Amino acid sequence: MSAYLSRFLPILSWGRSYNARSFGNDMVAAVIVTIMLIPQSLAYALLAGLPPEAGLYASIAPIILYAVFGTSRALAVGPVAVVSLMTAAALANIAEQGTMGYAVAALSLAALSGVMLLALGVFRLGFIANFLSHPVIAGFITASGIIIAASQLKHVLGINAEGHNLLEIGGSLITHLTQIHWITALIGVSATAFLFWVRKGLKPLLRRMGLGAGAADVIAKAGPVAAVVATTLAVWGLDLAARGVKIVGDVPQSLPPLTLPSFSPELLGQLLLPAFLISIIGFVESISVAQTLAAKKRQRIDPDQELIGLGAANIAASLTGGFPVTGGFSRSVVNFDAGAETPAAGAFTAVGLAIAAVALTPLIFFLPKATLAATIIVAVLSLVDFSILKRSWAYSKADFSAVLATILLTLGVGVEAGVSAGVALSVLLHLYKSSRPHIAEVGLVPGTEHFRNVLRHKVQTDPHVLTLRVDESLYFANARFLEDSIHDRVAANKNIRHVILQCTAINEIDLSALESLEAINNRLAEMDVKLHLSEVKGPVMDRLQRSHFLDQLTGKVFLTQFEAAGAVRAYTAAV
Amino acid sequence: MSAYLSRFLPILSWGRSYNARSFGNDMVAAVIVTIMLIPQSLAYALLAGLPPEAGLYASIAPIILYAVFGTSRALAVGPVAVVSLMTAAALANIAEQGTMGYAVAALSLAALSGVMLLALGVFRLGFIANFLSHPVIAGFITASGIIIAASQLKHVLGINAEGHNLLEIGGSLITHLTQIHWITALIGVSATAFLFWVRKGLKPLLRRMGLGAGAADVIAKAGPVAAVVATTLAVWGLDLAARGVKIVGDVPQSLPPLTLPSFSPELLGQLLLPAFLISIIGFVESISVAQTLAAKKRQRIDPDQELIGLGAANIAASLTGGFPVTGGFSRSVVNFDAGAETPAAGAFTAVGLAIAAVALTPLIFFLPKATLAATIIVAVLSLVDFSILKRSWAYSKADFSAVLATILLTLGVGVEAGVSAGVALSVLLHLYKSSRPHIAEVGLVPGTEHFRNVLRHKVQTDPHVLTLRVDESLYFANARFLEDSIHDRVAANKNIRHVILQCTAINEIDLSALESLEAINNRLAEMDVKLHLSEVKGPVMDRLQRSHFLDQLTGKVFLTQFEAAGAVRAYTAAV
């Protein structure tokens, strides 16, 4: 009973052995992550088109719920770049940014996504995330990073621009380029340059000054906080808000509010597909991070339980003024590197952010939006990595075309079209490949009992016997291909009296393939040719025995191909 | 050049050797098929919701075009039951039956389907028809047969009834049952009973009377003609039309007219999906017949050229007052059995039907619609075969669920929903199965070099070594499953120092799976466990060598599993 409960409430297993040392480590990690999360949360709320406080709220309750239900010890849940972009894209056609309707739709999106994740977890359907192939995800994240960076340029330059794909955003930016606000641009560009320098130049500098790798990393991660403090002070000191620099402004000093998402059927209908895509993308992103970190400590991640954890986190977000969340890469890595031992570190982070939401919000009144945009740009450009195109081109043209379609459609049309096309194309290409399996005509390697491809090896064959090895399980998509292949080869050579199918690589024969085998058997019989099988695997044979095929088979089933060839040779010699 | 032309114009190859004997055989077959096709064509036009002459027109030009472009020597192209039903379903929401708009939409549907078939053939995409699994087709045809039979009951009983699925039709029939027209019902029920008797009772009777099987079959096939003649004479002689029996009435005495389908974008948009489904279903039905007949004479069918032949036939139908056509089962079998040697038999049939359209149409003025409905009912009930449910249940639950979904959705919702659901479900189930491949832990069978499943065989294993055999190609859908499986097994056993993947059954590793292998390698490295591969196939190895994986691999690649186990054992012993 307790083991059963522990599976669904992982907190019961780690909570029991919690001690002072774990508490100390978790506290240190929590403080570091809290400092890093404050600007990040505000920035991702901006990206999602929501007021800045929504980013803080989305980081508090969800972290706690994930700590109760999730299986990763170090995962930090909250708003992340790609999901925030997808949120903005999903809500674009539903309400105007800044309206109440928009904020409520964001709650509904989080609720819907939470319910979907929960359902996928409860019904153990996490495997469907597998249909998002690695290259498609890589292409999608790269393209999303570009769109996100482009979408933030307007804040950096202090102009207006709209759009949810690169063409729209680019066109809009160019149109408005003459309206550039120079003070904002000065802040934005310096902040961006500073953050790039922190990322690329500061860490090596600190290392050269004798700091440890860990400490250098933590200081570098605090770069955004420094940028926030410096630009906020500048705007406040020089009264730049009065000169047109857009600032964060009034943020309510409050704990996360209790909120209720709208469940209007029309709204839910519009959000169904986006919520599904957000759930899957969020899950895939989160579980990759969780598994990478778990492996370092030989811990175990249960994908279905992760779905439940993320589902609970999203439902929590929807009830506390947030928006869709998932496990973030950078925050989780910081949490892990800072020494977090248990999900309690996440809970302490939540407390830290709650204190920030209550006490610190007045301090960010003068924070320029350009600084937040700069932190986003620098963060997401690290996601952009076109090497996937080169790697997939070198390795497999099918993977390459799926990646290219994903990138082009994400950039040119939008995130939903891009990811859907990537999934559809990779499934179709996979089915296409397995629908035309490699079929080798094989012959005996002289002096051995081995049969190899006649095209690659010097082998012995019998003019009356055609021996084929199919390198794929037989199922509906390749059943007819097999029929055609055999029929063509036999029709082309009137000498053939026996066909032997060597079944070494056949792991399954479905009912369509069984019927194709029956048709092959019957058609060969019409041509007075016998069909034999050899080396049929146990489970496949079990299944064949449940059908009438073996009774109808004109030839025999042989244990080994060598035995089959011998028996058939003896038979043709006798005739 | 000539061989190239012959591929695209099969007529060039058989036309060259055409002689008097072939002509004689083809003529005999043509006469028999013509007699059989006259009532059938009229009936299927009725089923498609079109005037009876459309059925004749749809059998003339399409046959000739197929004779030029098709590769089957015996296939007879024209209206068939399932495609006619699908035509009626597709046009139901577009126009009212009996209107000009309805007839024009039927032309557009044939044109669109023809273009699609042609395109599939030219771009050699015929393989997509393979995604329609045998059990799904069987279920679909059974369910369609039931719907067709139900839809014809209204003509047999002389009442009104509407609907495109069994629930609608059944409900409508029951509602109108009080309005039954007794004279019509008498004709309809007797004709149905007579035709059933012809099919089940007459043939054995003729055989007992000493007739040959072929002759008995031809006479039995002429049953519908007898029913048509008898009931037409009865209606004419007793003036039953005046007493409310619905008759075929005026049919223009004319060769097929030249017609132009509408290409309004709105109409084509609505017809896109139905046309696609009709193309695929028609193609699958046609090619099965063609291949079955070709096998009997060791002839070859080229599926892509068949698509071109059927595409040309449908375009011809759209230009000559017809509707979607395909290769029919019963007419092709009759054609074959009657001795047709070449597609010229089809051309002669077309001439016969053209003569009928010009000369015989006044004779069918008094033909009761109830008789045509009876011929349809008797013909389609032979398609109904629920044994597929039993067979698939016994053989494979996955196939069973796809069939059941197809049957229930076709009956309950309609033909398009049924066939789409069947395809989607079979693809998903296939992907699901291959996404959780069989992974066996293997050990050495003592005294041999063979490695077998530890759960099934008494084998030797090493506590520091985990050897796994994956019985499936590695691709995106199972890549993460592999990661999880290996991670779980290694996390559960702290003794493991080496993992060996035996790659015997791996025919392909796509980029996602490669990245999973890299992740597995890295995570195992974090746990201080080495990863080795054994028995990697040549093409898989070629591809791996194009990546950096082999450089990063912590262990080695071994030619055989036996060699791998030996090397690793030596290594752990030394440490």
Interface residues (C-beta under 8 A of the other chain):
Chain A: F127 A129 N130 F131 L132 S133 H134 P135 V136 Q291 T292 A294 A295 K296 R298 Q299 R300 I301 P303 R391 S392 A394 Y395 S396 A398 D399 S426 V427 H430 L431 Y432 K433 S434 S435 R436 P437 H438 D471 E472 S473 Y475 F476 A477 N478 A479 R480 F481 E483 D484 H487 D488 V490 A491 K494 A505 N507 E508 D510 L511 S512 L514 E515 S516 A519 N522 R523 E526 M527 R543 R546 S547
Chain B: F127 A129 N130 F131 L132 S133 H134 P135 V136 Q291 T292 A295 K296 R298 Q299 R300 P303 R391 S392 A394 Y395 S396 A398 D399 S426 V427 H430 L431 Y432 K433 S434 S435 R436 P437 H438 D471 E472 S473 Y475 F476 A477 N478 A479 R480 F481 E483 D484 H487 D488 V490 A491 A492 K494 A505 N507 E508 D510 L511 S512 L514 E515 S516 A519 N522 R523 E526 M527 R543 R546 S547
